[in-house]
Amino acid sequence: MPTLNRRENFMRLFYGEIPEYIPSYLPFSASPPFMRGTRNPDGTGTSIFGVEQVLGSGIVPAAMPKTHDFILEDVTKWRDVVKLPDTSDIDWAMLAKEAKDAHNPELPWGAGCGIGVFQTLVALMGFTEGLVACFEEPEAVKEMLNYITEWMVANAKQVLYHYQPEYGTYGDDIAHERNPFISLEMFRDIFAPCWRAYYAVFKEAGIPCTMHNCGHFEEFVDDMVDMGVWFWEPVQSSNDMLAIKAKYGTRLAMCEGFEVRFFDDNITEEELRAAFRARMDEVAPGGAFANYEFDPNGPGVPSFTPRQNQLLTWAWDEFEQIRYNYYN
């Protein structure tokens, strides 16, 4: 029987230690309420920049910027559009207490105040115009993102002091499942300095950090680790997790969601379970791995077919049966 609770076991990933059993992961982090903009009961609303949010159709029906009527047409005029909340009168101690009171102490305590700068750019301008702006007006893009980052860093320092997290969090999806949206050169020139400034708040305090980044992201991993990231999620199958793990060992923990959508609907239960066990045999040895959590008693993944959710339920059940088999 395990001797470590869920929090203790998960935190071993950040310490570069082998866990007692395979951890499972869902985003555990807290963030100040003003970061969320406004939210309606149905999940729609507006971002802190005033961008209208609609429900996306991805694996998780998260709020996404609508894909038309963008509020920034000319990046050189960003100062007329980009207005950030005034946080000078925020009662940080109260926000931290409310977050801690709502937190399950059996889970790791993470917190952050980061805004994905790439996602902000394309939310304000759209993918096409945002990427064109990076080519045609890179200095204006940098000015805007640096302005946002200075605000973000100032608030991250408040989060670090008042929330006292065990790890810091950040996310900025810059990749599709098959390829990144930008080159490594553009990333290092425009976006990486913003990421690095944010992560420096936690790195200088000795606090490990996570990165949420979907898609084919492996080209950026070296930079990410150098910035102070210890945990990357979710690692989709288009990334060579085994090669990355061979390079970094326990220095970088990775969280993978078993991608049942790639299996034929006619696969049998035993075949699916065998495929899951085979994948765990590949990625779990040596630690530095967490399995993305799925609630088999919940509603399932909204964008999945009923059959895909059935496959996911089988995979999760198999995980619960074998998660204690690897490290003792």
C-alpha positions as CSV (number, residue, x, y, z in Angstrom):
1,M,0.0,0.0,0.0
2,P,1.3,3.5,-0.8
3,T,2.6,5.6,2.1
4,L,2.5,9.0,0.3
5,N,-0.7,10.9,-0.3
6,R,-1.5,12.4,-3.7
7,R,0.2,15.8,-3.0
8,E,3.4,14.3,-1.6
9,N,3.6,11.8,-4.4
10,F,3.1,14.4,-7.1
11,M,5.5,16.9,-5.6
12,R,8.3,14.3,-6.0
13,L,8.2,15.1,-9.7
14,F,9.3,18.7,-8.9
15,Y,12.1,17.5,-6.6
16,G,13.5,15.3,-9.4
17,E,12.7,12.2,-7.3
18,I,11.0,8.9,-8.3
19,P,7.4,8.9,-7.1
20,E,6.0,6.1,-5.1
21,Y,3.4,5.4,-7.8
22,I,2.4,7.1,-11.1
23,P,0.9,10.4,-10.3
24,S,-2.3,11.6,-12.0
25,Y,-2.8,15.2,-12.9
26,L,-5.5,17.8,-13.4
27,P,-4.7,21.5,-13.3
28,F,-4.5,22.3,-9.5
29,S,-3.5,26.0,-9.7
30,A,-5.1,29.1,-8.3
31,S,-5.1,32.5,-10.0
32,P,-6.5,35.9,-8.9
33,P,-10.2,36.3,-10.0
34,F,-9.4,39.5,-12.0
35,M,-7.4,37.4,-14.4
36,R,-10.5,35.7,-15.7
37,G,-12.3,38.8,-17.0
38,T,-16.1,38.3,-16.9
39,R,-17.8,35.0,-17.1
40,N,-21.4,34.1,-17.8
41,P,-23.1,31.0,-16.4
42,D,-22.7,29.3,-19.8
43,G,-19.0,29.9,-19.9
44,T,-19.0,32.8,-22.4
45,G,-17.9,36.3,-21.4
46,T,-15.1,38.7,-22.1
47,S,-11.3,38.6,-21.4
48,I,-9.5,41.2,-19.3
49,F,-8.8,42.9,-22.6
50,G,-12.4,43.1,-23.6
51,V,-12.2,40.2,-26.2
52,E,-15.5,38.4,-26.5
53,Q,-15.2,34.8,-25.4
54,V,-17.2,31.9,-26.9
55,L,-17.2,28.2,-26.1
56,G,-14.7,26.3,-28.1
57,S,-15.3,22.8,-29.5
58,G,-12.0,21.2,-28.4
59,I,-11.4,18.4,-26.0
60,V,-12.4,20.7,-23.2
61,P,-15.1,23.3,-24.0
62,A,-13.1,26.2,-22.7
63,A,-13.8,29.8,-23.4
64,M,-12.1,30.9,-26.6
65,P,-11.9,34.3,-28.4
66,K,-14.4,34.5,-31.2
67,T,-12.9,34.2,-34.7
68,H,-14.1,37.5,-36.2
69,D,-14.5,41.2,-35.4
70,F,-11.1,41.4,-33.7
71,I,-10.5,44.5,-31.6
72,L,-7.0,45.3,-32.7
73,E,-6.6,45.9,-36.5
74,D,-3.2,47.8,-36.5
75,V,-0.7,46.6,-34.0
76,T,1.1,49.9,-34.1
77,K,-2.0,51.4,-32.4
78,W,-2.1,48.9,-29.6
79,R,-2.0,51.6,-26.9
80,D,-5.4,52.7,-28.0
81,V,-6.9,49.2,-27.4
82,V,-4.9,47.3,-24.8
83,K,-6.0,48.4,-21.3
84,L,-5.0,46.3,-18.3
85,P,-6.8,46.2,-14.9
86,D,-5.6,48.4,-12.2
87,T,-4.5,46.1,-9.4
88,S,-3.0,48.7,-7.1
89,D,-5.8,48.4,-4.6
90,I,-6.1,44.6,-4.7
91,D,-6.3,42.9,-1.3
92,W,-3.9,40.2,-2.1
93,A,-4.0,38.7,1.4
94,M,-7.7,38.2,1.1
95,L,-7.5,36.7,-2.4
96,A,-4.8,34.3,-1.2
97,K,-6.9,33.3,1.9
98,E,-10.0,32.6,-0.3
99,A,-8.0,30.5,-2.7
100,K,-6.3,28.5,0.1
101,D,-9.6,28.0,1.9
102,A,-11.1,26.5,-1.3
103,H,-8.1,24.3,-2.0
104,N,-8.1,20.6,-1.3
105,P,-5.0,20.1,0.9
106,E,-4.5,16.6,-0.6
107,L,-3.6,18.2,-3.9
108,P,-0.4,20.2,-4.7
109,W,-0.7,23.9,-4.2
110,G,0.1,25.8,-7.4
111,A,-0.6,29.4,-8.3
112,G,0.2,31.9,-11.0
113,C,-0.7,35.2,-12.6
114,G,0.4,34.6,-16.2
115,I,-1.2,35.6,-19.5
116,G,-0.2,33.7,-22.6
117,V,1.4,36.4,-24.7
118,F,1.0,34.5,-28.0
119,Q,-2.6,33.6,-27.2
120,T,-3.2,37.3,-26.3
121,L,-1.8,38.5,-29.6
122,V,-4.0,36.2,-31.7
123,A,-7.0,36.9,-29.5
124,L,-6.6,40.6,-30.1
125,M,-5.8,40.4,-33.9
126,G,-6.7,36.9,-35.1
127,F,-4.2,34.3,-36.2
128,T,-3.6,35.7,-39.7
129,E,-3.2,39.3,-38.8
130,G,-1.3,38.5,-35.6
131,L,1.3,36.4,-37.4
132,V,1.6,38.9,-40.2
133,A,2.2,41.6,-37.5
134,C,5.1,39.5,-36.2
135,F,6.7,39.8,-39.6
136,E,5.8,43.3,-40.6
137,E,5.8,45.1,-37.2
138,P,7.9,43.0,-34.8
139,E,8.9,46.0,-32.7
140,A,5.4,47.1,-32.1
141,V,4.4,43.5,-31.2
142,K,7.3,43.4,-28.7
143,E,6.3,46.7,-27.2
144,M,2.8,45.5,-26.6
145,L,3.8,42.2,-25.2
146,N,6.5,43.7,-23.0
147,Y,3.8,46.1,-21.6
148,I,1.6,43.2,-20.8
149,T,4.5,41.2,-19.3
150,E,5.6,44.0,-17.0
151,W,2.0,44.0,-15.5
152,M,2.0,40.2,-15.4
153,V,5.4,40.1,-13.6
154,A,4.3,42.7,-11.0
155,N,1.2,40.6,-10.2
156,A,3.1,37.3,-10.2
157,K,5.4,38.7,-7.5
158,Q,2.3,39.4,-5.4
159,V,1.0,35.9,-6.0
160,L,4.4,34.5,-5.0
161,Y,4.5,36.4,-1.8
162,H,0.8,36.0,-0.7
163,Y,-0.2,32.7,-2.1
164,Q,3.2,31.0,-1.3
165,P,2.7,28.3,-3.9
166,E,4.6,25.0,-4.0
167,Y,4.9,25.6,-7.8
168,G,4.2,28.4,-10.2
169,T,2.0,28.0,-13.3
170,Y,1.8,29.4,-16.8
171,G,0.4,28.5,-20.2
172,D,0.6,29.7,-23.7
173,D,-0.4,27.4,-26.6
174,I,1.9,28.2,-29.5
175,A,1.6,24.9,-31.4
176,H,-0.9,22.8,-33.4
177,E,-0.9,19.1,-33.0
178,R,1.3,18.7,-36.0
179,N,3.5,21.8,-36.0
180,P,4.3,25.0,-34.1
181,F,2.5,28.2,-35.2
182,I,5.8,30.0,-35.1
183,S,9.5,29.3,-35.8
184,L,12.0,28.8,-33.0
185,E,13.7,32.0,-34.2
186,M,10.5,34.0,-33.9
187,F,9.8,32.4,-30.5
188,R,13.2,33.4,-29.2
189,D,13.0,36.9,-30.6
190,I,9.4,37.9,-29.6
191,F,7.8,35.6,-27.1
192,A,10.5,33.8,-25.1
193,P,11.7,37.0,-23.4
194,C,8.2,37.5,-22.0
195,W,8.0,33.9,-20.8
196,R,11.5,34.2,-19.3
197,A,10.6,37.3,-17.4
198,Y,7.6,35.7,-15.9
199,Y,9.3,32.5,-14.9
200,A,12.2,34.4,-13.4
201,V,9.9,35.5,-10.6
202,F,9.5,31.9,-9.4
203,K,12.9,30.7,-10.5
204,E,14.7,33.3,-8.4
205,A,12.7,32.2,-5.4
206,G,13.6,28.6,-6.0
207,I,10.0,27.6,-6.9
208,P,9.5,25.1,-9.7
209,C,7.1,25.9,-12.5
210,T,4.7,24.2,-14.9
211,M,4.0,24.9,-18.6
212,H,0.7,24.2,-20.3
213,N,1.3,23.9,-24.0
214,C,-0.6,21.7,-26.3
215,G,0.6,20.5,-29.7
216,H,3.9,19.7,-31.3
217,F,6.2,21.7,-28.9
218,E,9.4,19.7,-28.7
219,E,11.5,22.3,-30.6
220,F,11.0,24.7,-27.7
221,V,11.7,22.3,-24.8
222,D,15.4,23.3,-24.3
223,D,14.4,27.0,-23.9
224,M,11.5,26.0,-21.6
225,V,13.7,24.0,-19.3
226,D,16.3,26.8,-19.2
227,M,13.6,29.2,-18.0
228,G,12.8,27.1,-15.0
229,V,10.0,24.7,-16.1
230,W,10.0,21.4,-14.3
231,F,6.6,20.1,-15.5
232,W,5.1,20.2,-19.0
233,E,1.5,19.3,-19.8
234,P,-0.1,18.0,-21.9
235,V,2.5,16.2,-23.9
236,Q,0.7,15.1,-27.1
237,S,1.8,12.0,-29.0
238,S,3.2,14.2,-31.8
239,N,6.2,14.9,-29.5
240,D,8.9,12.4,-29.0
241,M,8.5,12.0,-25.3
242,L,11.0,9.1,-25.0
243,A,13.7,11.2,-26.6
244,I,13.0,14.2,-24.4
245,K,12.9,11.9,-21.3
246,A,16.2,10.3,-22.3
247,K,17.8,13.8,-22.5
248,Y,16.4,15.3,-19.3
249,G,15.7,12.4,-17.1
250,T,14.0,13.6,-13.9
251,R,14.8,17.2,-14.6
252,L,11.6,17.6,-16.7
253,A,8.4,15.8,-15.7
254,M,5.9,15.3,-18.5
255,C,2.1,14.7,-18.4
256,E,0.5,12.7,-21.2
257,G,-3.1,12.1,-21.8
258,F,-3.6,8.7,-23.5
259,E,-5.1,9.6,-26.9
260,V,-7.9,7.2,-27.4
261,R,-9.2,9.3,-30.4
262,F,-6.5,7.6,-32.5
263,F,-7.9,4.1,-32.0
264,D,-10.4,2.5,-34.3
265,D,-13.9,2.3,-32.7
266,N,-13.8,-1.5,-33.3
267,I,-11.0,-2.1,-30.9
268,T,-11.9,-4.5,-28.1
269,E,-11.7,-3.7,-24.4
270,E,-8.7,-6.1,-23.9
271,E,-6.9,-4.6,-26.9
272,L,-7.4,-1.1,-25.6
273,R,-6.2,-2.1,-22.1
274,A,-3.2,-3.8,-23.6
275,A,-2.3,-0.7,-25.6
276,F,-2.5,1.4,-22.5
277,R,-0.3,-1.0,-20.5
278,A,2.2,-1.0,-23.3
279,R,2.3,2.8,-23.3
280,M,2.8,3.0,-19.6
281,D,5.6,0.5,-19.9
282,E,7.3,2.9,-22.3
283,V,6.9,6.2,-20.5
284,A,6.5,5.4,-16.8
285,P,9.9,3.8,-15.9
286,G,12.4,6.2,-14.4
287,G,9.7,8.6,-13.1
288,A,9.2,12.1,-14.4
289,F,5.8,11.1,-15.7
290,A,2.2,11.8,-14.8
291,N,-1.0,10.5,-16.4
292,Y,-3.6,13.1,-17.3
293,E,-6.6,12.5,-15.1
294,F,-10.0,11.5,-16.2
295,D,-13.1,11.2,-14.0
296,P,-14.8,7.9,-15.2
297,N,-17.9,8.9,-13.2
298,G,-18.1,12.3,-14.8
299,P,-19.8,13.4,-18.1
300,G,-16.8,12.3,-20.2
301,V,-15.0,14.5,-22.7
302,P,-17.7,16.6,-24.4
303,S,-16.0,16.6,-27.8
304,F,-15.5,12.8,-27.8
305,T,-18.0,10.4,-29.2
306,P,-19.7,8.0,-26.8
307,R,-17.4,5.3,-28.0
308,Q,-14.3,7.3,-27.4
309,N,-15.4,8.1,-23.9
310,Q,-15.9,4.4,-23.4
311,L,-12.3,3.8,-24.5
312,L,-11.2,6.5,-22.1
313,T,-13.1,4.9,-19.3
314,W,-11.3,1.5,-19.9
315,A,-7.9,3.3,-20.1
316,W,-8.5,5.0,-16.8
317,D,-9.7,1.8,-15.1
318,E,-6.5,0.1,-16.3
319,F,-4.5,3.0,-15.0
320,E,-6.0,2.6,-11.5
321,Q,-5.1,-1.1,-11.6
322,I,-1.4,-0.7,-12.7
323,R,-0.3,2.7,-11.4
324,Y,1.3,1.1,-8.3
325,N,3.3,-1.5,-10.3
326,Y,6.3,0.6,-11.5
327,Y,8.4,2.1,-8.7
328,N,8.5,-0.4,-5.9
